[in-house]
Amino acid sequence: MEVVVLLAIDIGASGGKAIAGVLDLKDGKLTVDELLRFPNQIIRVGNHMHWDVLQLWVNIKNSIKAAVRKYGGKLASVGVDTWGVDFALLDSNDELLGLPYAYRDPMTEGLMDEVFGKVPREVIYGETGIQFMRINTLYQLYALVKYNPQRLKAAGAMLMIPDLFNYWLSGVKVNEYTNATTTQLLNARSRRWSVDIMERLGIPTHMLQDIVDAGTRLGHLAPSVAEELGVPNLGRDISIIAPATHDTASAIAAAPMVNEHTGYVSSGTWNLVGVELSEPLINERAMLSNFTNEGGAFRTITFLRNMQGMWLIQEVRRIISDVEGRDYSYDELTKLASEVDQPNSFIDVDDPRFLAPVNMIEEVKGYLRETGQREPSSLGELVRVIITSIALKHRYILERAMEITGRRLSGVNIIGGGSRNSLMNQLTANVMGIPVYAGPEESTSLGNILIQAAGLGMVKNLGELRSIVKGSFNIKVFEPRDERRYGDLYTEFLNRLHLH
């Protein structure tokens, strides 16, 4: 066949989408076709937060059904990616042990120091190279050891969220490498589970699965699923491939401008900020700066720090809708922010108070009051404070990355849904003093699609993958403006928030 269709199902913390990638094998051009969008959200039940993986599973099947309906026998493969750190437990009969907890669940609050009392942070970082965040799988599992050991005792298998869906699709239980690294339980050098750390914390190890590389073909669409979808004959021709199942890794793989001198921001609910390496970089400086050595496609390392991203804007939008009944689009909020003067008030977007507040608007105003800063007088000013603070934090993290790696960056590639935000792109260019390359917007799905193509032998390496993206999609360039003014603003940001 000269043209193949590969289906990427990309599920983030606020929603999922099914995008068919139509790859012309003759000229190397990729076009995309959005087939379906569906919501996803954290569900509060009592004191806990969960993901409704059963409803997501319904939408995954609907996505495949839509692809088969439109493309028939041209559909060659399906791959699922999601966020990291969260997991599902299966019992000894491979049945789901309840709805998975969501990473914002409060059960991990205050547990990190307790974990460090059993396994020093230097030991954990020295083995895994993963940044310390209470949302990590390590602390979620330890919370179960402490508060719900019966659930762990009943577990026969632990699968990361995309591994669960790939298991239901193919019947094969594995843990894909890029998502497994987000657990803070994988040895960064050997790429094997850190059994010693788990045993010292009382976390069962019998539930671990084999690690496979991104791009591994798991098998065909399971007969039971094919029959349910009404395509029993086509099921044998549809491969289930584990892409880079961590959405960040798929997104960075499809960042066409990234190289030794260009960093990246994968922007969505979270903004992942860093540089790409060929080997883990694990030392005291990286640990103290809280950089993570997460796995990338083609065995690269995504050397980065997580920071809060569009989550803050999402929550502002939600609160306005709930309280005022006014539904602003993200473009409308950005336009309001673009029309106001640049404020000199800042927030640290990574302050714990912004992780899961009841009312994000009040939290931002409370933070400004408590730090002696002027509160915004309009919705536009509020959004401008948030977006400016995000751009300033980009520079802070990328400067740390340059110091640790010894590199000098001459550009930043912002990818993902956040790359649509022209104000954030321009402010990042202004603050950094270097060009920002914005796009592609659907980088996660593109990476997912082309890593599937690599799994089928159609793409040879990361360079070829990025060349296809660059040749198929437009990248918008934002040149820096008012560098001196924004340099002074950055200095004030550092001083105000004590981030030196």
LUMLOFI-29032 format. One line per 8 residues: number of its first residue (from 0); their letters; for each residue x, y, z of C-alpha. Coordinates in Angstrom, 1 decimal, padded with zeros to 4 digits. Layout:
BEGIN
NUM> a> X:Y:Z | ...
% end
This chain:
BEGIN
0> mevvvlla> 000.0:000.0:000.0 | 001.2:003.5:-000.8 | -001.0:005.0:001.9 | -001.6:003.7:005.4 | -003.8:004.9:008.2 | -002.6:004.8:011.9 | -005.0:005.7:014.7 | -003.7:007.7:017.7
8> idigasgg> -005.9:007.9:020.7 | -004.5:010.6:022.9 | -006.1:011.0:026.4 | -005.1:013.9:028.6 | -006.3:015.0:032.0 | -009.1:017.1:030.6 | -010.1:015.2:027.5 | -009.2:012.8:024.8
16> kaiagvld> -009.2:012.7:021.0 | -008.9:010.2:018.2 | -006.8:011.3:015.3 | -006.2:009.3:012.2 | -002.8:009.8:010.6 | -002.8:009.2:006.8 | 000.8:008.5:005.9 | 001.8:008.6:002.2
24> lkdgkltv> 004.7:006.2:002.0 | 005.7:007.5:-001.4 | 006.3:011.2:-000.6 | 006.6:011.0:003.2 | 003.8:013.4:003.9 | 001.5:013.0:006.8 | -002.0:014.4:007.1 | -004.3:014.1:010.1
32> dellrfpn> -008.0:013.6:010.4 | -009.7:014.3:013.8 | -012.4:011.6:014.2 | -013.6:012.1:017.7 | -013.2:014.2:020.9 | -014.5:013.2:024.3 | -014.3:014.6:027.8 | -012.2:013.3:030.7
40> qiirvgnh> -012.2:014.7:034.2 | -011.2:013.8:037.7 | -014.2:012.6:039.7 | -014.4:013.3:043.4 | -016.0:010.6:045.6 | -015.9:011.4:049.3 | -012.3:012.3:050.1 | -010.8:010.7:047.0
48> mhwdvlql> -010.3:011.5:043.3 | -010.6:008.9:040.6 | -010.5:008.5:036.8 | -013.5:006.9:035.1 | -011.4:004.5:032.9 | -014.6:002.6:032.0 | -016.0:005.6:030.2 | -012.7:006.2:028.6
56> wvniknsi> -012.7:002.6:027.4 | -016.1:003.2:025.8 | -014.6:006.2:023.9 | -011.6:004.2:022.8 | -013.8:001.6:021.2 | -015.9:004.3:019.6 | -012.7:005.8:018.2 | -011.7:002.6:016.6
64> kaavrkyg> -015.3:002.1:015.3 | -015.1:005.6:013.7 | -011.7:004.9:012.1 | -012.9:001.6:010.6 | -016.1:003.1:009.4 | -014.2:005.8:007.5 | -011.0:004.0:006.4 | -011.9:000.3:006.4
72> gklasvgv> -009.0:-002.0:005.6 | -006.5:000.9:005.3 | -006.4:001.1:009.1 | -003.1:-000.5:010.0 | -002.7:000.1:013.7 | -004.0:001.7:016.9 | -001.9:003.2:019.7 | -003.0:004.8:023.0
80> dtwgvdfa> -001.1:007.4:025.0 | -002.1:009.2:028.2 | -000.7:011.2:031.1 | 001.9:009.6:033.4 | 002.1:008.5:037.0 | -001.4:007.0:037.4 | -002.0:003.3:037.4 | -004.7:000.6:037.6
88> lldsndel> -004.6:-002.5:039.7 | -005.9:-005.9:038.4 | -006.7:-008.8:040.6 | -005.5:-012.4:040.1 | -008.2:-012.9:037.5 | -007.2:-009.7:035.6 | -010.3:-007.9:036.7 | -010.1:-004.2:037.5
96> lglpyayr> -009.7:-003.5:041.3 | -011.8:-000.4:041.5 | -011.4:002.9:039.7 | -007.8:004.2:039.6 | -006.9:007.1:041.9 | -006.0:010.4:040.2 | -002.7:012.0:040.9 | -004.3:015.0:042.5
104> dpmteglm> -005.8:012.8:045.3 | -004.9:014.1:048.7 | -003.8:010.7:050.1 | -000.2:011.4:049.2 | 000.0:014.7:051.1 | 002.8:014.7:053.7 | 004.1:011.3:052.7 | 007.3:012.2:050.8
112> devfgkvp> 009.3:012.9:054.0 | 008.0:009.6:055.5 | 009.3:007.8:052.4 | 012.7:009.5:052.6 | 012.9:008.3:056.2 | 012.9:004.7:054.8 | 014.8:005.3:051.6 | 016.9:008.5:051.4
120> reviyget> 016.1:010.9:048.6 | 019.6:010.6:047.3 | 019.2:006.9:046.9 | 015.9:007.3:045.0 | 017.2:009.9:042.7 | 020.5:008.2:042.2 | 018.7:005.1:040.9 | 015.7:006.6:039.1
128> giqfmrin> 016.8:010.1:038.1 | 013.2:011.3:038.5 | 012.1:014.6:040.0 | 010.4:014.6:043.4 | 006.6:015.2:043.2 | 004.1:013.9:045.6 | 001.9:012.8:042.6 | 004.5:010.2:041.5
136> tlyqlyal> 003.4:006.6:041.4 | 006.0:005.8:044.2 | 004.1:007.9:046.7 | 000.7:006.8:045.5 | 001.7:003.2:046.1 | 003.2:004.0:049.5 | -000.1:005.7:050.4 | -001.8:002.4:049.6
144> vkynpqrl> 000.7:000.5:051.8 | -000.2:002.8:054.6 | -003.9:003.4:054.2 | -005.3:000.5:052.0 | -002.9:-002.5:052.2 | -005.8:-004.8:051.4 | -006.1:-003.4:047.9 | -002.4:-004.0:047.2
152> kaagamlm> -002.6:-007.5:048.7 | -005.4:-008.3:046.2 | -003.5:-007.0:043.2 | -002.1:-009.4:040.7 | -000.9:-006.8:038.2 | -000.1:-003.1:038.1 | -000.6:-001.4:034.7 | -000.1:002.3:033.9
160> ipdlfnyw> -003.3:003.8:032.5 | -002.3:003.4:028.8 | -001.0:000.0:029.5 | -004.4:-000.9:030.8 | -006.1:000.2:027.6 | -003.5:-001.6:025.4 | -004.1:-004.7:027.5 | -007.8:-004.5:026.9
168> lsgvkvne> -007.2:-004.0:023.2 | -004.6:-006.7:022.6 | -004.8:-009.1:025.6 | -001.1:-008.4:026.3 | 000.1:-007.1:029.7 | 003.2:-005.0:029.6 | 004.6:-001.7:030.9 | 005.8:000.6:028.1
176> ytnatttq> 009.1:002.3:028.9 | 008.3:006.0:028.7 | 005.3:005.8:031.0 | 007.1:003.4:033.4 | 009.8:006.0:034.0 | 007.2:008.4:035.4 | 006.6:006.0:038.4 | 010.0:007.0:040.0
184> llnarsrr> 010.4:003.2:040.3 | 012.5:002.4:037.2 | 016.3:002.3:037.2 | 017.3:005.0:034.7 | 020.4:003.2:033.5 | 019.4:-000.5:033.5 | 015.8:000.3:032.5 | 014.6:-002.3:035.0
192> wsvdimer> 012.3:-002.0:038.0 | 013.9:-000.7:041.2 | 012.8:-003.8:043.2 | 015.0:-002.8:046.2 | 013.3:000.5:046.7 | 009.9:-001.1:046.5 | 010.8:-003.8:049.0 | 012.1:-001.3:051.5
200> lgipthml> 008.8:000.6:051.3 | 006.7:-002.6:051.6 | 005.3:-002.2:048.0 | 004.6:-005.6:046.4 | 006.8:-006.4:043.4 | 004.9:-009.5:042.1 | 002.5:-007.2:040.3 | 005.2:-005.6:038.0
208> qdivdagt> 005.1:-006.4:034.3 | 007.9:-006.6:031.7 | 009.2:-003.3:030.2 | 008.9:-002.8:026.4 | 010.2:000.0:024.2 | 008.0:002.6:022.6 | 007.0:001.3:019.2 | 006.5:-002.3:020.3
216> rlghlaps> 003.9:-004.2:018.4 | 001.8:-006.0:021.0 | -000.3:-008.1:018.6 | -003.6:-007.7:016.8 | -006.9:-006.3:018.0 | -008.3:-008.8:020.4 | -011.0:-011.0:018.8 | -013.6:-010.1:021.5
224> vaeelgvp> -013.1:-006.4:020.8 | -013.2:-006.8:017.1 | -016.4:-008.8:017.3 | -018.0:-006.2:019.7 | -017.1:-003.5:017.2 | -018.5:-005.5:014.3 | -015.2:-006.0:012.5 | -014.2:-009.6:013.2
232> nlgrdisi> -012.5:-010.0:009.8 | -010.6:-006.7:010.0 | -009.4:-007.3:013.6 | -006.6:-009.6:012.4 | -005.2:-006.8:010.2 | -005.2:-004.1:012.9 | -002.0:-004.1:015.0 | -002.0:-002.8:018.5
240> iapathdt> 001.2:-000.8:019.1 | 002.5:000.7:022.3 | 003.6:004.2:021.1 | 005.5:006.4:023.6 | 002.5:005.9:025.9 | 003.5:008.8:028.0 | 002.0:011.8:026.2 | 005.0:014.0:026.9
248> asaiaaap> 007.3:011.5:025.2 | 005.1:011.2:022.1 | 004.9:015.0:022.0 | 008.6:015.7:022.3 | 009.3:013.0:019.6 | 007.2:015.1:017.2 | 008.9:018.5:018.2 | 010.5:019.2:014.8
256> mvnehtgy> 012.9:022.0:015.9 | 014.3:020.2:019.0 | 018.1:019.6:018.8 | 021.1:020.2:021.0 | 020.6:024.0:020.9 | 016.8:024.1:021.0 | 014.8:023.3:024.2 | 011.2:022.5:024.4
264> vssgtwnl> 008.0:023.2:026.3 | 005.3:020.5:025.9 | 002.4:022.6:026.9 | -001.0:021.4:028.1 | -002.5:020.9:031.6 | 001.1:020.6:032.7 | 004.0:022.3:031.0 | 007.0:020.0:030.6
272> vgvelsep> 010.1:022.2:030.1 | 013.6:020.9:029.3 | 016.1:019.5:026.8 | 016.6:016.2:025.0 | 019.6:014.0:026.0 | 020.9:010.7:024.8 | 021.8:009.4:028.3 | 020.5:010.0:031.8
280> lineraml> 022.1:012.9:033.6 | 022.0:012.1:037.3 | 024.0:014.1:039.7 | 023.5:016.2:042.9 | 023.0:019.4:040.9 | 020.2:017.8:038.8 | 018.6:016.4:042.0 | 018.7:019.7:043.8
288> snftnegg> 017.2:021.5:040.8 | 014.5:018.7:040.7 | 015.1:017.7:037.1 | 013.7:014.4:035.8 | 015.3:011.9:033.5 | 012.1:010.5:032.0 | 012.2:008.1:029.0 | 011.7:009.3:025.5
296> afrtitfl> 011.1:007.6:022.2 | 014.0:005.9:020.5 | 015.6:005.5:024.0 | 016.2:009.2:024.4 | 016.0:011.0:027.7 | 013.6:013.9:028.2 | 015.6:015.9:030.8 | 012.9:018.2:032.1
304> rnmqgmwl> 010.9:019.7:035.0 | 007.2:019.6:035.3 | 005.4:022.9:036.0 | 001.8:023.8:036.2 | 000.6:025.0:032.8 | -002.8:025.6:031.2 | -004.4:023.9:034.3 | -004.6:027.3:036.0
312> iqevrrii> -006.4:028.9:033.0 | -008.7:025.8:032.8 | -009.7:026.3:036.4 | -010.2:030.0:036.1 | -012.5:029.3:033.1 | -014.4:026.6:035.1 | -014.9:028.9:038.1 | -016.3:031.7:035.9
320> sdvegrdy> -018.6:029.3:034.2 | -019.8:027.8:037.6 | -020.2:031.1:039.4 | -021.2:033.6:036.7 | -022.6:031.3:034.1 | -020.4:032.8:031.4 | -018.5:030.4:029.2 | -015.3:032.1:027.9
328> sydeltkl> -013.3:030.4:025.3 | -009.5:030.1:025.8 | -009.0:032.5:022.9 | -011.4:035.1:024.5 | -009.5:034.9:027.8 | -006.1:035.3:026.0 | -007.5:038.3:024.1 | -008.6:039.9:027.3
336> asevdqpn> -005.1:039.3:028.8 | -003.4:040.7:025.6 | -005.4:044.0:025.9 | -004.1:045.0:029.4 | -000.8:046.5:030.5 | 001.9:044.1:031.6 | 001.4:043.8:035.4 | 004.3:043.6:037.9
344> sfidvddp> 002.5:041.0:040.0 | 003.6:037.3:039.8 | 002.7:033.9:041.2 | 004.8:030.8:041.5 | 002.6:028.5:039.4 | 004.1:025.5:041.2 | 003.1:026.6:044.7 | 001.2:023.6:046.2
352> rflapvnm> -001.9:025.7:046.7 | -002.5:025.7:043.0 | -002.4:021.9:042.6 | -006.1:021.2:043.3 | -007.9:024.3:044.8 | -011.6:024.6:045.1 | -011.5:028.1:043.6 | -008.4:028.9:041.5
360> ieevkgyl> -009.3:032.6:041.2 | -009.4:033.1:045.0 | -006.2:031.1:045.4 | -004.4:033.4:042.9 | -005.7:036.5:044.7 | -004.9:035.1:048.1 | -001.3:034.3:047.0 | -000.9:037.9:045.7
368> retgqrep> -002.3:039.4:049.0 | -000.1:037.2:051.1 | 003.0:038.2:049.2 | 002.3:041.9:049.3 | 001.5:042.3:045.6 | -001.3:044.1:043.8 | -004.4:042.1:043.0 | -005.7:042.1:039.5
376> sslgelvr> -008.6:044.6:038.9 | -010.1:042.7:036.0 | -010.4:039.2:034.4 | -007.9:040.3:031.8 | -005.3:041.3:034.4 | -005.8:038.0:036.3 | -005.2:035.9:033.2 | -002.2:038.1:032.2
384> viitsial> -000.7:037.5:035.7 | -001.0:033.8:035.2 | 000.3:033.6:031.6 | 003.2:036.0:032.4 | 004.1:033.9:035.4 | 004.1:030.8:033.3 | 006.5:032.4:030.7 | 008.8:033.6:033.5
392> khryiler> 008.9:030.1:035.0 | 009.8:028.7:031.5 | 013.0:030.8:031.6 | 013.8:029.9:035.2 | 013.7:026.1:034.4 | 015.5:026.4:031.0 | 018.3:028.4:032.7 | 018.7:025.7:035.3
400> ameitgrr> 018.8:023.1:032.4 | 021.5:025.1:030.6 | 023.6:025.3:033.8 | 023.4:021.6:034.5 | 024.0:020.4:030.9 | 026.5:023.1:029.9 | 024.4:023.9:026.8 | 023.5:027.3:025.4
408> lsgvniig> 020.0:027.3:023.9 | 019.3:029.5:020.9 | 015.6:028.6:020.6 | 012.6:027.0:022.2 | 010.0:024.8:020.5 | 006.6:025.0:022.2 | 004.4:022.1:021.3 | 001.0:020.8:022.3
416> ggsrnslm> -002.3:022.5:022.9 | -000.7:025.4:024.7 | 001.2:026.3:021.5 | -002.0:027.9:020.3 | -001.6:030.5:023.0 | 000.1:033.3:021.1 | 000.5:035.5:024.2 | 002.3:032.8:026.1
424> nqltanvm> 004.5:032.1:023.1 | 005.4:035.8:022.6 | 006.0:036.4:026.3 | 008.3:033.3:026.5 | 010.3:034.7:023.5 | 010.5:038.1:025.2 | 011.5:036.7:028.6 | 014.1:034.3:027.1
432> gipvyagp> 015.5:036.7:024.5 | 015.5:033.9:021.9 | 013.0:032.8:019.2 | 010.1:030.5:020.1 | 008.9:028.0:017.5 | 005.2:027.3:018.1 | 003.8:024.0:016.9 | 002.7:021.5:016.0
440> eestslgn> -000.4:021.8:018.1 | -001.2:018.1:017.9 | 002.4:017.0:018.6 | 001.3:014.2:020.9 | -000.9:012.6:018.4 | 001.7:013.1:015.6 | 004.4:011.4:017.8 | 002.0:008.6:018.6
448> iliqaagl> 001.2:008.1:014.9 | 004.7:008.1:013.7 | 006.0:005.9:016.5 | 003.4:003.4:015.4 | 004.8:003.8:011.9 | 008.2:003.0:013.3 | 006.8:-000.1:015.0 | 005.6:-001.2:011.6
456> gmvknlge> 009.0:-000.5:010.0 | 007.9:002.6:008.0 | 010.0:005.1:010.0 | 013.6:004.4:010.7 | 014.7:006.8:013.4 | 013.9:010.0:015.4 | 015.5:012.2:012.7 | 013.3:010.8:010.0
464> lrsivkgs> 010.2:011.1:012.2 | 010.9:014.8:012.9 | 011.6:015.4:009.2 | 008.2:014.1:008.3 | 006.6:016.5:010.9 | 008.6:019.5:009.7 | 007.7:018.7:006.1 | 004.0:018.3:006.8
472> fnikvfep> 003.1:021.0:009.2 | 003.7:024.8:009.6 | 005.7:026.1:012.5 | 005.1:029.7:013.6 | 008.1:031.7:014.8 | 007.9:034.3:017.6 | 010.9:036.7:017.7 | 011.7:038.3:021.1
480> rderrygd> 010.6:041.9:021.7 | 011.5:044.4:024.5 | 014.2:042.1:025.8 | 015.6:044.7:028.2 | 012.2:045.4:029.7 | 011.4:041.7:030.1 | 014.9:041.0:031.5 | 014.1:043.5:034.3
488> lyteflnr> 010.8:041.8:034.8 | 012.5:038.5:035.2 | 014.9:039.9:037.8 | 011.9:041.3:039.7 | 010.1:037.9:039.4 | 013.1:036.1:040.9 | 013.4:038.6:043.8 | 009.7:038.7:044.5
496> lhlh> 009.3:034.9:044.7 | 012.8:034.2:046.2 | 013.7:031.8:043.4 | 017.5:032.5:043.2
% end
